[in-house]
């Protein structure tokens, strides 16, 4: 029985060595398996594997955050271009399509970039900062509505 437990711990270790990235599901799965094996494999082996697992998971999370920031920066660069703003404001007017405000107007992605939207004029609408912030990452198209 003890050999089987050591073999399971060894399999977890091998999987960690092979996997470059560990997402939340696998992280939780490996932790649960390790906790079950903890009394059989010894505290030293447990912490050795746990530290490797933790480092890989943190590295994956960091890569994911960098990718999100890069995508967001690209979206900001696109919406801040003068000709893009002029086109959208020329098409819809220089006011918020939700509340009608004419101050602090920004360009909003109807389908947020983080949810698969794209940087195109078909995916943009003018909203004030307040309405844009309250919309968050929801998919709402105000172009057909009048305030």
C-alpha positions as CSV (number, residue, x, y, z in Angstrom):
1,X,0.0,0.0,0.0
2,X,2.8,2.4,0.9
3,X,4.5,1.7,-2.5
4,X,1.3,2.7,-4.3
5,X,1.2,6.0,-2.4
6,X,4.8,6.7,-3.2
7,X,4.1,5.8,-6.9
8,X,1.1,8.3,-6.9
9,X,3.3,11.0,-5.4
10,X,6.0,10.2,-8.1
11,X,3.3,10.5,-10.8
12,X,2.2,13.9,-9.5
13,X,5.9,15.0,-9.5
14,X,6.4,13.7,-13.1
15,X,3.3,15.5,-14.3
16,X,4.5,18.7,-12.7
17,X,7.9,18.4,-14.5
18,X,6.2,17.8,-17.8
19,X,3.5,20.5,-17.5
20,X,4.8,24.0,-18.3
21,X,1.7,25.7,-17.0
22,X,-0.7,24.6,-14.3
23,X,-4.2,26.2,-14.3
24,X,-6.5,26.5,-11.3
25,X,-8.3,23.1,-11.9
26,X,-5.1,21.1,-12.0
27,X,-3.6,23.0,-9.2
28,X,-6.5,22.1,-6.9
29,X,-6.5,18.5,-8.2
30,X,-2.8,18.1,-7.4
31,X,-3.1,19.7,-4.0
32,X,-6.0,17.4,-3.1
33,X,-4.0,14.3,-4.2
34,X,-1.0,15.5,-2.3
35,X,-3.0,16.1,0.9
36,X,-4.3,12.5,0.7
37,X,-0.7,11.2,0.3
38,X,0.9,13.5,2.9
39,X,1.0,11.0,5.8
40,X,2.4,8.3,3.5
41,X,5.1,10.1,1.6
42,X,6.5,12.2,4.5
43,X,6.5,15.9,5.1
44,X,9.8,16.5,3.2
45,X,8.6,15.0,-0.1
46,X,5.2,16.7,0.4
47,X,6.7,20.2,0.7
48,X,9.2,19.5,-2.1
49,X,6.4,18.7,-4.5
50,X,4.1,21.4,-3.1
51,X,6.7,24.1,-3.7
52,X,7.2,23.1,-7.3
53,X,3.4,23.0,-7.8
54,X,3.0,26.5,-6.2
55,X,5.8,28.0,-8.3
56,X,4.4,26.6,-11.6
57,X,0.9,27.8,-10.7
58,X,2.1,31.3,-9.8
59,X,4.1,31.5,-13.0
60,X,1.0,30.5,-15.1
61,X,-1.0,33.2,-13.3
62,X,1.6,35.8,-14.0
63,X,1.7,34.9,-17.7
64,X,-2.1,35.2,-17.8
65,X,-2.0,38.6,-16.2
66,X,0.7,39.9,-18.6
67,X,-1.4,38.7,-21.5
68,X,-4.5,40.5,-20.2
69,X,-2.5,43.7,-19.7
70,X,-1.1,43.5,-23.2
71,X,-4.5,43.0,-24.8
72,X,-6.0,45.9,-22.7
73,X,-3.1,48.2,-23.7
74,X,-3.6,47.3,-27.4
75,X,-7.3,48.2,-27.1
76,X,-6.5,51.5,-25.4
77,X,-4.1,52.4,-28.1
78,X,-6.7,51.6,-30.8
79,X,-9.5,53.6,-29.2
80,X,-7.3,56.6,-28.5
81,X,-6.4,57.1,-32.2
82,X,-7.8,60.4,-33.4
83,X,-9.2,59.1,-36.7
84,X,-11.1,56.3,-34.9
85,X,-12.6,58.7,-32.4
86,X,-13.6,61.1,-35.2
87,X,-15.3,58.3,-37.1
88,X,-17.3,57.0,-34.2
89,X,-18.3,60.4,-32.9
90,X,-19.2,61.4,-36.4
91,X,-21.4,58.4,-36.8
92,X,-23.1,58.5,-33.3
93,X,-22.6,62.1,-32.1
94,X,-20.4,63.4,-29.3
95,X,-22.6,62.2,-26.4
96,X,-23.1,59.1,-24.2
97,X,-25.5,56.7,-25.9
98,X,-26.7,55.5,-22.5
99,X,-27.4,58.7,-20.5
100,X,-26.9,61.5,-23.0
101,X,-24.1,63.2,-21.2
102,X,-21.7,65.3,-23.2
103,X,-18.8,65.3,-20.7
104,X,-16.0,62.8,-20.3
105,X,-17.0,60.8,-23.4
106,X,-14.9,57.7,-24.1
107,X,-15.1,54.9,-26.6
108,X,-16.4,51.6,-25.3
109,X,-16.0,48.2,-26.8
110,X,-19.5,46.7,-27.1
111,X,-18.1,43.2,-26.8
112,X,-15.2,43.7,-24.5
113,X,-11.8,42.6,-25.7
114,X,-11.4,40.3,-22.7
115,X,-14.6,38.5,-23.8
116,X,-13.5,38.0,-27.4
117,X,-14.4,41.4,-28.9
118,X,-12.2,43.0,-31.5
119,X,-10.7,46.4,-32.2
120,X,-12.9,47.5,-35.0
121,X,-15.3,50.5,-35.5
122,X,-18.2,48.0,-35.6
123,X,-17.5,47.1,-32.0
124,X,-17.2,50.7,-30.6
125,X,-19.8,53.1,-29.1
126,X,-19.4,56.4,-27.3
127,X,-20.2,56.3,-23.6
128,X,-19.3,58.7,-20.7
129,X,-16.7,57.4,-18.2
130,X,-19.4,56.7,-15.6
131,X,-21.6,54.6,-17.9
132,X,-18.5,52.8,-19.4
133,X,-17.3,51.9,-15.9
134,X,-20.7,50.7,-14.8
135,X,-21.0,48.6,-17.9
136,X,-17.8,46.8,-17.1
137,X,-17.2,43.7,-19.1
138,X,-20.9,43.1,-19.9
139,X,-22.0,42.9,-23.6
140,X,-24.5,45.8,-24.1
141,X,-25.1,47.6,-27.3
142,X,-26.6,51.1,-26.8
143,X,-26.3,52.1,-30.5
144,X,-30.0,51.3,-31.2
145,X,-31.3,53.2,-28.1
146,X,-31.6,56.9,-27.7
147,X,-31.2,58.5,-24.3
